């Protein structure tokens, strides 16, 4: 019997960088909850962006945000993991050696970017629905950092290779699409957050369905027997998943969930 459904957002439910979710999904989520099935949205996005995108059902879902650094529900954080401050400072200073990379600092209650880069600010606030504050210097922030992300419009995996090599043994670093490289505490990933949720609710991996498309979804898929990669997923993700759903632009996740109910 299925007791938990977990899904990534960008690339899995919607095209990357948009907050427009098919409203039919909200009806399906309500029907799943009527059947006693819990629903969690697991994303690299902050919880505020998840809440905005899923406004009609925000009180019916769990939020796994910032790639698992935050686990909560509407109005309440349940589990939060931040980056060590000295390591964070070193990472920010190292990132500044690569001016082609922009940085986004994820705090528990909002995100921060440095002044300038109006295009990125507009895209984060209007596209993703982030709650963003512009600051003069990220190093002056006192808000614990759940995730530091490096952004490049195209080719982040190649552009961030040197930073990856420098910090891969001290941080959890994962590629989220062609534009984002996310850095978190080594204990953080979506799978660990799903494990925490499963144990809290008394739900087994064999009772879990999960959907993803990117490398930051791999650990999450490993926590679900019914692991689905959407058809547009990376090859590594398609190999890791037991099942395949249709493409995100063809509502692949929605089709599977309709069969479930």
C-alpha positions as CSV (number, residue, x, y, z in Angstrom):
1,X,0.0,0.0,0.0
2,X,1.3,3.4,-0.9
3,X,1.6,5.8,2.0
4,X,3.9,8.6,0.7
5,X,4.4,10.4,-2.6
6,X,7.5,12.6,-3.0
7,X,8.2,14.7,-6.1
8,X,10.9,17.1,-7.3
9,X,9.7,20.3,-9.0
10,X,12.0,21.8,-11.6
11,X,12.4,19.5,-14.6
12,X,10.0,17.0,-13.1
13,X,6.7,18.8,-12.5
14,X,7.5,22.0,-14.4
15,X,10.1,23.3,-16.8
16,X,13.1,24.7,-14.9
17,X,12.5,28.3,-13.6
18,X,8.8,28.5,-13.6
19,X,6.3,28.3,-10.7
20,X,3.2,27.5,-12.8
21,X,2.0,24.1,-11.7
22,X,-0.8,22.3,-13.5
23,X,-3.8,23.1,-11.3
24,X,-5.1,19.6,-11.9
25,X,-2.2,18.4,-9.7
26,X,-3.8,20.2,-6.7
27,X,-7.0,18.2,-7.0
28,X,-5.0,15.0,-7.2
29,X,-3.0,15.9,-4.1
30,X,-6.3,16.5,-2.2
31,X,-7.6,13.1,-3.3
32,X,-4.3,11.4,-2.2
33,X,-4.7,13.0,1.2
34,X,-8.3,11.8,1.4
35,X,-6.9,8.3,1.0
36,X,-4.4,8.9,3.8
37,X,-1.4,9.2,1.5
38,X,1.1,11.9,2.6
39,X,2.6,14.2,-0.1
40,X,6.0,15.9,0.0
41,X,7.5,18.3,-2.5
42,X,11.3,18.0,-2.6
43,X,13.2,20.7,-4.3
44,X,16.4,22.7,-4.4
45,X,14.1,25.7,-4.0
46,X,13.5,27.4,-0.7
47,X,10.3,26.6,1.2
48,X,8.8,30.0,0.4
49,X,9.0,29.2,-3.4
50,X,7.3,25.8,-2.8
51,X,4.6,27.4,-0.7
52,X,3.9,29.9,-3.5
53,X,3.8,27.4,-6.2
54,X,1.5,25.0,-4.2
55,X,-0.6,27.7,-2.6
56,X,-4.0,25.9,-2.9
57,X,-2.6,22.8,-1.1
58,X,0.1,24.4,1.0
59,X,-1.4,23.1,4.3
60,X,-1.7,19.5,2.9
61,X,2.0,18.9,2.0
62,X,5.4,18.6,3.5
63,X,8.2,20.8,2.2
64,X,11.6,19.4,1.6
65,X,13.5,22.4,0.4
66,X,17.1,23.5,-0.3
67,X,17.9,19.9,-1.4
68,X,16.9,18.5,2.0
69,X,18.5,21.1,4.3
70,X,15.0,22.1,5.3
71,X,12.1,19.8,6.2
72,X,8.9,21.4,7.3
73,X,5.2,22.0,6.7
74,X,3.1,25.1,6.4
75,X,4.3,27.6,9.1
76,X,6.6,25.1,10.8
77,X,10.2,24.0,10.3
78,X,10.9,20.4,11.5
79,X,14.5,19.9,10.6
80,X,17.1,22.4,9.4
81,X,20.8,21.9,8.6
82,X,23.2,24.7,7.9
83,X,26.8,25.0,6.5
84,X,29.6,25.6,9.0
85,X,30.3,29.3,9.1
86,X,34.1,29.2,8.6
87,X,33.7,26.8,5.6
88,X,30.9,29.0,4.2
89,X,33.2,32.0,4.3
90,X,35.9,30.1,2.5
91,X,33.4,28.9,-0.2
92,X,32.1,32.5,-0.8
93,X,35.7,33.8,-1.1
94,X,36.6,31.0,-3.5
95,X,33.5,31.6,-5.6
96,X,34.5,35.3,-6.1
97,X,37.5,34.1,-8.2
98,X,35.0,33.1,-10.9
99,X,33.1,36.3,-11.9
100,X,31.0,34.3,-14.5
101,X,29.3,32.5,-11.5
102,X,26.7,34.3,-9.5
103,X,26.0,33.2,-5.9
104,X,22.6,32.7,-4.1
105,X,22.7,32.3,-0.3
106,X,19.7,30.4,1.1
107,X,18.8,31.3,4.7
108,X,16.0,29.6,6.6
109,X,13.5,32.4,6.0
110,X,14.7,33.8,2.7
111,X,17.4,34.0,0.1
112,X,20.1,36.6,-0.5
113,X,22.1,37.8,-3.5
114,X,24.6,40.6,-3.7
115,X,23.6,43.9,-5.3
116,X,23.7,44.1,-9.1
117,X,22.7,41.3,-11.5
118,X,19.1,42.6,-11.9
119,X,18.4,39.8,-14.4
120,X,19.0,37.1,-11.8
121,X,17.1,38.9,-9.1
122,X,14.1,39.3,-11.4
123,X,14.2,35.7,-12.5
124,X,14.5,34.4,-8.9
125,X,11.6,36.5,-7.7
126,X,9.3,36.3,-10.7
127,X,10.2,33.0,-12.2
128,X,10.9,30.8,-9.1
129,X,9.0,32.8,-6.6
130,X,11.9,33.2,-4.2
131,X,11.8,35.6,-1.3
132,X,15.1,37.5,-2.1
133,X,16.9,40.3,-0.3
134,X,19.8,42.1,-2.1
135,X,22.8,42.8,0.2
136,X,26.2,44.5,-0.3
137,X,28.3,41.5,0.9
138,X,27.2,37.9,1.6
139,X,30.0,37.6,4.1
140,X,28.2,40.1,6.4
141,X,25.1,37.9,6.7
142,X,24.4,36.4,10.2
143,X,21.5,34.2,9.0
144,X,22.7,30.5,8.9
145,X,23.2,29.3,5.4
146,X,21.3,26.2,4.4
147,X,22.7,26.2,0.8
148,X,25.0,28.3,-1.3
149,X,24.3,28.0,-5.0
150,X,26.4,29.0,-8.0
151,X,24.5,30.1,-11.1
152,X,25.5,30.3,-14.7
153,X,22.9,30.6,-17.4
154,X,24.4,27.6,-19.3
155,X,27.1,25.0,-18.6
156,X,27.4,25.2,-14.8
157,X,28.8,21.7,-14.6
158,X,31.9,22.7,-16.6
159,X,32.1,26.2,-15.2
160,X,32.0,25.0,-11.6
161,X,34.4,22.1,-12.0
162,X,37.3,23.8,-10.1
163,X,35.1,24.7,-7.1
164,X,33.7,21.2,-7.1
165,X,37.2,19.7,-6.9
166,X,38.2,22.1,-4.2
167,X,35.2,21.5,-1.9
168,X,33.9,18.1,-2.8
169,X,35.3,16.4,0.3
170,X,34.0,19.0,2.7
171,X,30.6,19.8,1.3
172,X,27.7,18.0,-0.4
173,X,27.8,19.5,-3.9
174,X,25.2,18.5,-6.5
175,X,24.3,19.7,-10.0
176,X,20.7,20.8,-10.4
177,X,20.0,21.3,-14.1
178,X,22.3,23.2,-16.5
179,X,22.3,26.4,-14.4
180,X,22.8,25.5,-10.7
181,X,25.5,23.9,-8.6
182,X,24.3,23.6,-5.0
183,X,26.5,23.3,-2.0
184,X,25.3,22.1,1.4
185,X,26.5,20.4,4.6
186,X,27.8,16.9,3.9
187,X,24.8,15.3,5.7
188,X,22.3,17.0,3.4
189,X,20.5,15.5,0.5
190,X,16.9,14.9,-0.5
191,X,17.1,11.3,0.4
192,X,18.2,11.9,4.0
193,X,15.2,14.3,4.4
194,X,12.8,11.7,3.0
195,X,14.3,9.1,5.3
196,X,13.7,11.4,8.3
197,X,10.1,12.0,7.1
198,X,9.5,8.3,6.6
199,X,10.8,7.4,10.0
200,X,8.7,10.1,11.7
201,X,5.6,8.9,10.0
202,X,6.3,5.1,10.2
203,X,6.4,4.7,6.4
204,X,8.7,2.3,4.6
205,X,10.5,2.8,1.3
206,X,8.3,0.0,-0.1
207,X,5.3,2.3,0.7
208,X,6.8,5.3,-1.1
209,X,6.6,6.7,-4.6
210,X,9.2,9.3,-5.8
211,X,9.7,11.3,-9.0
212,X,12.9,13.1,-10.2
213,X,15.0,14.1,-13.1
214,X,18.4,15.4,-11.9
215,X,21.5,14.3,-10.0
216,X,20.2,15.9,-6.8
217,X,17.2,13.5,-6.9
218,X,19.3,10.3,-6.8
219,X,19.3,9.8,-3.0
220,X,15.6,10.6,-2.9
221,X,14.8,7.9,-5.5
222,X,16.8,5.4,-3.5
223,X,14.4,5.9,-0.6
224,X,11.4,4.7,-2.7
225,X,10.8,1.3,-4.1
226,X,8.5,3.0,-6.7
227,X,11.1,5.3,-8.1
228,X,10.2,7.2,-11.3
229,X,12.4,9.2,-13.6
230,X,10.5,11.4,-16.0
231,X,11.4,10.8,-19.6
232,X,13.4,14.1,-19.9
233,X,15.6,13.1,-16.9
234,X,19.4,12.8,-17.1
235,X,20.6,9.4,-18.2
236,X,22.1,8.7,-14.8
237,X,18.7,9.2,-13.2
238,X,16.8,7.1,-15.7
239,X,19.3,4.2,-15.0
240,X,18.8,4.6,-11.2
241,X,15.0,4.7,-11.3
242,X,12.9,1.5,-11.4
243,X,10.2,3.0,-13.5
244,X,9.8,5.8,-16.1
245,X,7.1,8.5,-16.3
246,X,6.3,10.7,-19.3
247,X,8.1,14.0,-19.8
248,X,7.4,16.9,-17.4
249,X,5.8,19.0,-20.2
250,X,3.4,16.1,-20.8
251,X,2.4,15.9,-17.1
252,X,4.2,12.6,-16.6
253,X,3.9,12.7,-12.8
254,X,0.3,13.7,-12.9
255,X,-0.5,10.7,-15.2
256,X,1.1,8.3,-12.7
257,X,-0.7,9.8,-9.7
258,X,-4.0,9.6,-11.4
259,X,-3.5,5.9,-11.8
260,X,-2.6,5.7,-8.1
261,X,-5.9,7.2,-7.0
